[in-house]
Amino acid sequence: MSSLTSIYLDHAATTPMLPEAIAAYAEAAGAGPVNPSSLHAFGRSARSRVTAARDALAESLGCSPAEIVFTGSGTESDNAALFGAAEVQRARGRDGIVATAVEHPAVLNACRALEKRGFRLTLLQPDETGRVSAEDAARAIDGRTAVVSIMAGNNETGTRQPFEEIGEIARTQGAAMHVDAVQAFGYERWDLQKLPVDLLSISAHKIGGPQGVGLLFIRRGTPFEPLLHGGNQERSRRAGTENVAGIAAFAAAARSTFAGLEEKVRRVEAVRAAFLSGLSRELGEEAFRINGNEHFRLPHIVNVSFQGISSETMLMNLDLAGVAASGGSACSSGSLQPSHVLSAMKLSPDRVRNAVRFSFGLGNTREEAEKTALIIATISARLRIT
């Protein structure tokens, strides 16, 4: 984090590593040569760390440890799920892909790549709050659908999707159900043995773990072909030497997160509420609009459009004032294109152009939220004068 940045409100992009995760990473990295595939004592020690982490993460997800595959990122997990299931399903006569128009680029661009390979792609369109309907999904999913991919919660707006209902529809049609849970993991408790989900992607750095390590849940019996080919790591489902230190830190972050999940959710909800209350007080309710669904949403994200101020201008001024926020998906940073999520919601061009995402996490306080609202009001007043 930059020394100039005093208020970090971009947790949806990446989170600061938790002390427990840093300690676990340092311990594993300092334990000597660590290749879990080696048969000697060093290898056995490394393998033991990976096994313990797999067990801990399986407990947090409500699944079997054997159903967990470690990857290098959430993006890899998404791609492995989509390509891995789609190609096997095509051999069974299924060539349809169903996803939403508001998916993360890791899913959306993978779906478009599959379309170029001959798959039929159907994108479910959201309403003005960013939420798709199970009814539309039921009309799109049929006996030829290979994979359905629905995110749990949107990374730009926080809108939560009805993936449980859509998963039941996919199951009745024999389609593989994938959920991109990268943004939602760590804010909800799930029991994957009971949910109609066959594949689920998460990433460590969204919950206080390190960057460069992710996870893919693959339900036993789900059609799947590895994305990477090489050694027999991860039960031949993901070739490449495991990131032992990263995996150990991932598990430590998950243990800490789920031990205090309810308190974490309460805290970020309180910070979010203080921020919006501050905006209403300092700016006036007519000066901004919330983009997203206020009933079905993740607790830590709010996307706001400021009347008459472009997102680039607001973000630049916030940065100069020591506040870190975002214009949308971190994976699209540097792009001059408008948000595909907000555009799919059919918001006005001005509202799309003026949108800023604020995302909260551990370490943020109500005082920071109120201070940020005051900073935004000061920026707004200055820009309108000039």
DOZA-118951 format. One record per residue (C-alpha): x, y, z. Coordinates in steps of 0.2 Angstrom, whole numbers, padded with zeros to 4 digits, m for minus. Layout:
// residues N
xx|yy|zz
X|Y|Z
...
// end
This chain:
// residues 386
xx|yy|zz
0000|0000|0000
0007|0017|m0005
0012|0028|0010
0001|0042|0003
m0014|0031|0004
m0022|0032|0021
m0039|0024|0017
m0040|0008|0007
m0057|0005|0000
m0053|m0007|m0014
m0054|m0024|m0005
m0064|m0031|m0020
m0048|m0029|m0030
m0036|m0037|m0017
m0036|m0038|0002
m0021|m0035|0014
m0014|m0051|0020
m0020|m0056|0037
m0006|m0059|0050
m0011|m0077|0052
m0008|m0079|0033
0009|m0070|0033
0015|m0081|0047
0009|m0097|0039
0017|m0092|0023
0034|m0087|0031
0034|m0104|0041
0031|m0114|0025
0043|m0104|0015
0056|m0106|0028
0055|m0124|0030
0067|m0129|0017
0065|m0136|0000
0046|m0139|m0003
0040|m0150|m0017
0026|m0161|m0012
0029|m0174|m0026
0047|m0178|m0018
0047|m0195|m0008
0061|m0189|0004
0057|m0181|0021
0057|m0163|0014
0044|m0169|0001
0033|m0178|0014
0034|m0162|0025
0028|m0152|0011
0014|m0164|0006
0008|m0164|0024
0006|m0145|0024
m0004|m0146|0008
m0015|m0160|0015
m0018|m0150|0031
m0023|m0135|0020
m0034|m0145|0009
m0043|m0152|0024
m0046|m0135|0032
m0052|m0127|0016
m0064|m0142|0013
m0071|m0139|0030
m0075|m0121|0026
m0083|m0126|0010
m0093|m0141|0016
m0085|m0153|0004
m0073|m0168|0003
m0054|m0164|0003
m0053|m0175|m0013
m0064|m0163|m0022
m0052|m0148|m0020
m0039|m0144|m0034
m0027|m0130|m0030
m0023|m0118|m0044
m0013|m0102|m0047
m0028|m0090|m0047
m0046|m0087|m0048
m0044|m0084|m0066
m0036|m0101|m0069
m0050|m0109|m0058
m0063|m0101|m0069
m0055|m0106|m0085
m0051|m0124|m0079
m0069|m0126|m0075
m0076|m0120|m0091
m0065|m0128|m0103
m0063|m0144|m0093
m0081|m0147|m0092
m0086|m0141|m0109
m0075|m0151|m0119
m0080|m0167|m0110
m0099|m0163|m0112
m0097|m0159|m0131
m0091|m0177|m0133
m0108|m0182|m0126
m0117|m0171|m0138
m0119|m0155|m0128
m0113|m0139|m0136
m0122|m0125|m0126
m0114|m0113|m0114
m0125|m0102|m0103
m0118|m0088|m0093
m0123|m0070|m0088
m0118|m0054|m0097
m0111|m0047|m0080
m0099|m0061|m0077
m0081|m0057|m0072
m0069|m0056|m0088
m0061|m0072|m0083
m0078|m0081|m0086
m0085|m0070|m0100
m0069|m0071|m0111
m0067|m0089|m0108
m0085|m0092|m0114
m0082|m0081|m0129
m0066|m0092|m0133
m0077|m0108|m0131
m0090|m0099|m0143
m0075|m0098|m0156
m0072|m0116|m0154
m0090|m0120|m0160
m0100|m0119|m0144
m0117|m0110|m0143
m0116|m0096|m0131
m0131|m0088|m0122
m0129|m0074|m0111
m0143|m0070|m0098
m0147|m0052|m0097
m0148|m0043|m0080
m0162|m0031|m0074
m0157|m0013|m0070
m0150|m0019|m0053
m0138|m0032|m0061
m0148|m0047|m0056
m0153|m0061|m0068
m0169|m0071|m0067
m0171|m0090|m0064
m0185|m0089|m0076
m0174|m0083|m0090
m0161|m0097|m0086
m0174|m0110|m0087
m0178|m0104|m0105
m0160|m0105|m0110
m0155|m0121|m0102
m0160|m0137|m0111
m0154|m0155|m0114
m0140|m0149|m0126
m0132|m0137|m0113
m0115|m0142|m0108
m0110|m0129|m0094
m0120|m0116|m0085
m0109|m0102|m0076
m0117|m0090|m0064
m0107|m0080|m0052
m0112|m0079|m0034
m0109|m0061|m0032
m0104|m0047|m0044
m0087|m0040|m0042
m0092|m0022|m0048
m0109|m0020|m0040
m0110|m0033|m0027
m0126|m0039|m0034
m0130|m0057|m0028
m0136|m0069|m0042
m0149|m0083|m0039
m0136|m0097|m0043
m0144|m0110|m0031
m0160|m0109|m0041
m0152|m0109|m0057
m0141|m0124|m0052
m0156|m0134|m0048
m0162|m0130|m0066
m0145|m0135|m0073
m0145|m0151|m0063
m0162|m0157|m0070
m0155|m0154|m0088
m0139|m0163|m0085
m0128|m0148|m0087
m0113|m0145|m0077
m0115|m0130|m0065
m0100|m0118|m0062
m0100|m0104|m0049
m0087|m0090|m0049
m0087|m0087|m0030
m0071|m0077|m0030
m0080|m0061|m0024
m0092|m0070|m0012
m0081|m0082|m0003
m0078|m0076|0014
m0094|m0067|0016
m0106|m0082|0016
m0106|m0100|0023
m0110|m0113|0011
m0112|m0132|0012
m0107|m0138|m0006
m0113|m0156|m0002
m0130|m0148|m0002
m0129|m0135|m0015
m0133|m0139|m0034
m0115|m0134|m0039
m0103|m0145|m0048
m0088|m0133|m0050
m0084|m0118|m0039
m0069|m0106|m0041
m0061|m0095|m0027
m0045|m0085|m0024
m0035|m0083|m0009
m0031|m0065|m0011
m0049|m0059|m0009
m0050|m0066|0009
m0033|m0060|0016
m0022|m0073|0008
m0008|m0071|m0004
m0009|m0068|m0023
m0005|m0082|m0034
m0015|m0096|m0027
m0033|m0101|m0030
m0045|m0116|m0029
m0057|m0126|m0039
m0070|m0137|m0032
m0074|m0152|m0043
m0089|m0162|m0037
m0085|m0181|m0038
m0092|m0187|m0054
m0092|m0171|m0063
m0086|m0171|m0081
m0069|m0163|m0082
m0053|m0163|m0092
m0037|m0154|m0086
m0033|m0138|m0093
m0015|m0140|m0089
m0005|m0156|m0095
0011|m0162|m0086
0014|m0171|m0070
0001|m0180|m0059
m0001|m0167|m0046
m0018|m0163|m0039
m0024|m0181|m0044
m0019|m0177|m0062
m0032|m0163|m0062
m0019|m0148|m0062
m0001|m0151|m0067
0013|m0141|m0059
0022|m0141|m0043
0010|m0134|m0029
0013|m0117|m0021
0015|m0124|m0004
0018|m0108|0006
0004|m0100|m0004
m0008|m0114|0000
m0003|m0115|0018
m0007|m0096|0019
m0023|m0098|0010
m0029|m0111|0023
m0024|m0099|0037
m0034|m0085|0030
m0049|m0096|0027
m0048|m0102|0045
m0047|m0084|0052
m0061|m0078|0041
m0074|m0091|0045
m0070|m0091|0063
m0076|m0073|0064
m0087|m0073|0048
m0103|m0065|0056
m0093|m0052|0065
m0084|m0048|0049
m0100|m0046|0039
m0108|m0035|0053
m0092|m0023|0053
m0092|m0021|0034
m0111|m0018|0033
m0109|m0005|0047
m0095|0004|0037
m0105|0003|0021
m0120|0010|0029
m0109|0024|0037
m0102|0028|0020
m0119|0030|0011
m0126|0040|0026
m0111|0051|0025
m0114|0054|0006
m0132|0058|0009
m0128|0070|0023
m0113|0079|0014
m0118|0078|m0004
m0137|0076|m0004
m0146|0061|m0010
m0149|0069|m0028
m0130|0070|m0031
m0127|0051|m0032
m0135|0035|m0037
m0131|0017|m0031
m0129|0005|m0045
m0134|m0013|m0039
m0147|m0022|m0030
m0150|m0016|m0012
m0159|m0032|m0007
m0149|m0046|m0015
m0131|m0041|m0013
m0114|m0044|m0005
m0111|m0034|0011
m0094|m0026|0006
m0097|m0018|m0011
m0106|m0002|m0016
m0105|0005|m0033
m0109|0024|m0034
m0112|0036|m0049
m0108|0054|m0045
m0118|0067|m0055
m0108|0077|m0067
m0091|0069|m0062
m0082|0056|m0072
m0075|0041|m0063
m0057|0045|m0069
m0059|0062|m0062
m0066|0056|m0045
m0053|0042|m0043
m0038|0054|m0047
m0044|0066|m0034
m0048|0053|m0021
m0030|0046|m0024
m0023|0063|m0021
m0033|0064|m0005
m0026|0047|0001
m0041|0036|m0003
m0040|0021|m0014
m0055|0016|m0023
m0059|0008|m0041
m0068|0011|m0057
m0074|m0007|m0058
m0065|m0024|m0061
m0046|m0023|m0056
m0043|m0035|m0071
m0050|m0021|m0083
m0039|m0007|m0075
m0031|0004|m0089
m0046|0001|m0100
m0055|0016|m0108
m0070|0005|m0111
m0086|0008|m0101
m0090|m0006|m0088
m0098|m0021|m0097
m0107|m0024|m0081
m0116|m0007|m0079
m0119|m0007|m0098
m0128|m0023|m0097
m0139|m0016|m0084
m0144|m0003|m0097
m0139|0012|m0086
m0138|0028|m0094
m0121|0032|m0102
m0118|0046|m0090
m0121|0035|m0075
m0109|0022|m0082
m0096|0034|m0085
m0097|0042|m0068
m0097|0025|m0058
m0085|0022|m0044
m0083|0006|m0034
m0080|0006|m0015
m0076|m0010|m0007
m0074|m0012|0012
m0064|m0025|0023
m0056|m0029|0039
m0047|m0013|0045
m0059|m0001|0038
m0069|0009|0051
m0085|0020|0051
m0074|0035|0054
m0065|0031|0038
m0081|0029|0029
m0087|0046|0035
m0071|0055|0031
m0071|0048|0014
m0089|0055|0011
m0083|0072|0017
m0068|0071|0005
m0080|0066|m0009
m0091|0081|m0005
m0076|0093|m0005
m0070|0086|m0022
m0087|0088|m0029
m0089|0106|m0023
m0072|0111|m0030
m0075|0103|m0047
m0092|0111|m0049
m0084|0128|m0044
m0070|0126|m0057
// end
